[in-house]
């Protein structure tokens, strides 16, 4: 959604979803006038999710606009989720929302950037701010606004104090669901590979390689945003190895005759979540018998959002489990040409 013209009857965005794979989510460059019916705000965003490659919400040089953001979710893969560059003496209320920057920790991007001087009616409370660096979660052009009672990812003290943003009563955990619609907003891809360590997009086409019976191996679980093709943190809830009685180098076939649960959040063996690069390594996986073909089944959902919809996927590759070596024994000491003789072949497992 992009508008370069003035809006003279106010703007209400409610119960909506906006996704941009390569640009902005909501970009407003004109002025906004006219209070929306039944509230005092010129711009009111409520129960709305905005996921973008660039800025999720960008307001530039708007005059005489009172803003309220409520129970909404703003996410950017490469840029600031929210940047508000506003004129002085405006009203801003932000509550029950999430602001999440997925980009690289080496770049200086804030999850929430506020440039507004001179207002005495700014209240940003009960929100959740996420990003790779705790000192880059929010920035204000001036100090003194009300930022109390928010959750700050990675904060290990009883006060948040960076970039003119001071929260004297930070929350220890995120207490809101960040809007009512985000359960269906983010479409995930999950995958499993043997080698990883970069990010979900870079490692996506890596293989699952053949492993040895009883020998521990590691698996990387990957998660990315299906719509934007960017790494995405995810709450991984279940990982299972499905044993098939048939298959080839590209796809298992036949019937699943056994399921080996690697982790399951409904049990005492909970799954680790993927990080901001969309990856997590599960170590010391072991299979105690030879298997012709195995696929990895993965369940997960959007992180930080308690009401998110559970999603599932199978690994794009499969792999086999073989014995460590094949040993030939009982070889006769003398063999006559043309005569039959017997050999014993043993499949020996690891250890």
C-alpha positions in Angstrom: 0.0 0.0 0.0 1.6 3.3 -1.1 0.0 6.7 -1.1 1.8 9.9 -2.1 -1.3 12.2 -1.9 -3.1 13.7 1.1 -5.9 11.8 2.8 -8.6 14.1 4.0 -11.0 11.7 5.7 -8.7 9.7 7.9 -7.4 6.2 7.3 -8.5 3.1 9.2 -6.7 -0.2 8.6 -8.3 -3.0 10.6 -8.2 -6.8 10.5 -6.0 -6.7 7.5 -2.8 -8.4 6.1 -0.2 -6.8 4.0 2.8 -8.7 2.5 5.5 -7.4 0.2 8.2 -9.6 -1.2 10.5 -6.9 -2.5 9.3 -3.5 -1.3 7.4 -1.5 1.4 4.4 -2.8 3.3 2.6 0.6 3.9 4.2 3.8 2.7 2.4 7.1 3.2 4.1 10.3 2.1 1.1 12.7 2.1 -0.7 14.3 4.9 -3.6 12.7 6.7 -6.5 14.7 8.0 -9.9 14.0 9.4 -10.6 12.0 12.5 -11.9 8.5 11.9 -15.5 8.0 13.2 -15.7 6.9 16.8 -12.1 7.7 17.7 -9.8 10.7 17.8 -7.2 9.5 15.4 -6.4 10.4 11.8 -4.5 7.1 11.2 -5.7 4.0 13.1 -4.1 0.6 12.5 -5.6 -2.2 14.5 -5.4 -6.0 14.4 -3.3 -5.8 11.2 -0.2 -7.6 10.1 2.4 -6.0 7.8 5.4 -8.1 6.6 7.7 -6.5 4.1 11.1 -6.8 2.5 11.8 -3.1 3.2 10.0 -1.0 5.8 6.7 -2.4 7.0 5.3 1.0 7.9 6.8 4.3 6.7 5.3 7.7 7.3 7.3 10.7 6.0 6.7 14.4 6.7 3.1 14.0 7.7 1.5 17.0 9.3 -1.3 17.3 11.9 -1.9 13.6 12.2 -2.8 11.7 15.4 -1.8 8.1 15.2 -2.8 4.9 17.0 -1.2 1.5 16.4 -3.0 -1.3 18.3 -2.6 -5.1 18.5 -0.7 -5.3 15.2 2.5 -6.9 13.8 5.2 -5.2 11.8 8.1 -7.1 10.3 10.9 -6.3 7.9 13.6 -8.5 6.4 16.1 -5.8 5.5 15.0 -2.5 6.9 13.3 -0.8 9.9 9.9 -2.4 10.5 8.5 1.1 11.4 9.8 4.5 10.7 7.7 7.5 11.7 9.1 10.9 10.5 6.4 13.3 11.8 6.0 16.9 12.4 5.8 18.3 16.0 3.0 18.4 18.4 1.2 15.2 17.3 -0.3 12.4 19.3 1.0 8.9 19.1 -0.4 5.8 20.9 1.2 2.4 20.4 0.0 -0.7 22.3 -0.2 -4.5 22.1 1.9 -4.7 19.0 5.1 -6.3 17.8 8.0 -4.8 15.8 10.5 -7.3 14.4 13.7 -6.7 12.4 15.1 -9.9 10.7 18.1 -8.4 9.1 21.8 -8.8 9.8 23.1 -7.7 13.2 26.0 -5.8 11.6 23.6 -3.3 9.9 22.2 -0.4 11.9 18.5 -0.8 11.5 16.0 -0.2 14.4 12.9 -2.1 14.9 11.1 1.2 15.7 12.4 4.6 14.6 10.6 7.7 15.8 11.5 11.1 14.5 9.2 13.6 16.2 10.1 16.6 18.3 8.0 18.5 20.8 5.0 16.4 21.4 3.6 15.9 24.9 1.3 13.0 24.0 3.4 10.0 23.0 2.7 6.7 24.8 4.3 3.5 23.6 3.4 0.7 26.1 2.9 -3.0 26.2 4.6 -3.8 23.0 7.3 -6.3 22.0 10.5 -5.3 20.1 12.7 -7.9 18.4 16.0 -7.7 16.6 19.5 -9.1 16.7 21.0 -6.3 18.9 19.4 -5.1 22.1 20.8 -1.6 21.7 19.1 -1.2 18.2 15.6 -2.1 19.1 14.2 1.4 19.1 15.3 5.0 18.6 13.7 8.4 19.3 14.8 11.8 18.0 14.2 13.2 21.5 14.1 11.8 25.0 11.3 12.0 27.5 8.5 10.1 25.7 6.6 7.4 27.5 8.1 4.0 26.6 7.4 2.1 29.8 6.1 -1.4 30.1 7.5 -3.0 26.9 9.3 -6.3 26.1 12.8 -5.9 24.7 14.4 -9.0 23.2 17.8 -9.7 24.8 17.5 -7.3 27.6 19.2 -8.6 30.8 18.5 -5.7 33.1 15.6 -3.9 34.8 15.8 -0.9 32.6 16.0 -0.3 28.8 18.0 2.9 28.0 19.3 3.3 24.5 18.9 6.0 21.8 16.7 8.3 23.8 14.4 5.5 24.6 14.0 4.7 28.3 11.7 2.0 29.7 11.9 1.9 33.5 9.6 -1.1 33.8 10.4 -3.5 31.0 8.5 -6.8 30.7 10.3 -10.1 31.1 8.3 -11.7 28.3 6.0 -10.7 25.5 2.4 -10.8 26.8 0.4 -10.0 23.7 -0.5 -11.9 20.5 0.4 -9.1 18.2 -2.9 -8.8 16.5 -5.7 -11.2 15.7 -4.8 -12.1 12.2 -1.2 -13.2 12.3 -2.0 -16.9 12.8 -2.5 -17.2 9.0 -0.2 -14.3 7.9 3.2 -15.9 7.6 3.5 -18.9 5.3 6.5 -21.0 6.2 8.8 -23.4 4.4 10.6 -25.9 6.6 13.5 -28.1 5.5 16.2 -30.3 6.9 19.8 -30.6 5.7 23.0 -32.2 6.9 25.3 -29.2 6.5 24.4 -25.6 7.5 25.7 -22.6 9.4 25.0 -19.7 7.0 21.3 -19.0 6.8 18.1 -20.8 5.7 18.1 -19.3 2.2 21.8 -20.0 1.5 21.7 -23.5 2.9 18.3 -24.5 1.6 19.5 -26.7 -1.3 22.1 -28.6 0.7 21.6 -32.3 0.9 20.8 -34.9 3.5 23.7 -37.4 3.3 23.8 -41.1 4.0 24.5 -41.9 7.6 25.9 -45.0 9.5 23.9 -47.3 11.8 24.4 -46.3 15.5 26.8 -43.4 14.6 25.6 -40.0 15.9 25.0 -37.3 13.3 23.7 -33.8 13.2 20.7 -32.2 11.3 20.0 -28.6 10.5 16.4 -27.5 10.6 15.7 -24.5 8.3 12.8 -22.1 8.3 12.1 -19.3 5.8 9.2 -17.0 4.9 7.5 -18.5 1.8 6.2 -15.2 0.6 9.4 -13.1 0.9 12.0 -16.0 0.6 13.9 -14.7 3.6 15.1 -16.5 6.8 12.4 -16.6 9.5 12.7 -17.4 13.1 10.3 -20.2 14.0 9.0 -22.1 17.0 9.8 -25.7 16.0 7.4 -28.0 17.7 8.2 -31.5 16.3 10.8 -33.2 14.3 10.3 -36.9 13.2 12.3 -39.3 11.0 9.9 -41.3 8.8 11.2 -44.7 7.8 10.1 -45.9 4.3 10.5 -49.3 2.7 11.4 -47.9 -0.7 12.9 -44.9 -2.5 15.7 -43.5 -4.5 18.2 -40.6 -4.4 15.4 -38.0 -4.7 12.3 -39.3 -3.0 11.1 -42.0 -0.6 8.3 -44.3 -1.7 6.2 -47.1 -0.3 4.9 -47.1 3.2 6.1 -45.5 6.4 6.8 -48.5 8.7 8.4 -46.6 11.6 8.5 -43.1 13.0 11.4 -42.0 15.2 10.6 -38.8 17.1 13.7 -36.6 17.4 12.0 -33.9 19.5 8.4 -33.0 20.4 7.2 -29.9 22.4 4.3 -32.0 23.8 6.9 -34.2 25.6 9.8 -33.7 27.9 12.1 -33.6 24.8 11.2 -30.2 23.4 12.5 -28.9 20.1 15.0 -26.0 19.8 13.8 -23.0 17.8 15.4 -21.7 14.7 17.4 -18.4 15.1 17.2 -15.1 13.3 19.1 -16.8 10.4 16.3 -19.4 10.2 18.5 -22.3 11.4 19.0 -24.6 14.3 21.3 -27.6 14.6 20.0 -30.7 16.3 23.0 -32.8 17.4 23.6 -36.5 18.2 20.8 -38.0 16.2 21.2 -41.8 16.0 19.4 -44.6 14.1 20.0 -48.1 15.3 19.2 -50.1 12.2 19.8 -49.9 8.4 17.0 -48.0 6.6 16.5 -47.7 2.8 15.0 -44.2 2.9 14.2 -41.6 5.5 12.4 -38.3 5.2 12.4 -35.6 7.9 9.0 -34.4 9.0 8.9 -30.9 10.6 6.2 -29.0 12.5 6.5 -25.4 13.6 4.8 -22.0 13.8 5.6 -18.4 13.9 7.7 -17.4 16.9 6.6 -15.0 19.6 2.9 -15.3 18.5 1.0 -17.6 20.8 -2.0 -17.9 18.5 0.0 -18.7 15.4 -1.2 -21.6 13.2 0.8 -24.8 13.3 2.4 -25.6 9.9 4.2 -28.7 8.6 6.6 -29.8 5.9 8.8 -32.7 4.8 12.4 -32.3 3.9 13.1 -31.7 0.2 15.8 -34.5 0.3 16.0 -37.9 1.8 18.8 -40.1 3.1 19.6 -43.7 3.9 21.2 -45.4 6.9 23.8 -48.1 6.0 26.1 -50.4 8.0 29.6 -49.0 8.6 31.3 -51.8 6.7 30.7 -55.1 4.9 33.2 -57.7 6.0 33.9 -60.9 4.0 34.8 -63.9 6.2 35.3 -67.7 6.0 37.4 -67.3 2.8 38.9 -70.8 2.0 42.7 -70.9 2.2 42.9 -72.8 -1.1 40.5 -72.3 -4.0 40.7 -74.5 -7.2 39.8 -72.7 -10.4 36.3 -73.6 -11.6 35.2 -75.0 -8.3 32.4 -73.6 -6.2 33.1 -72.2 -2.7 31.2 -70.3 0.0 31.8 -66.8 1.5 30.2 -65.1 4.5 29.4 -61.4 4.3 28.6 -59.5 7.4 27.2 -56.0 7.7 28.9 -54.4 10.7 27.4 -51.4 12.4 29.3 -48.5 14.1 30.7 -49.6 17.5 
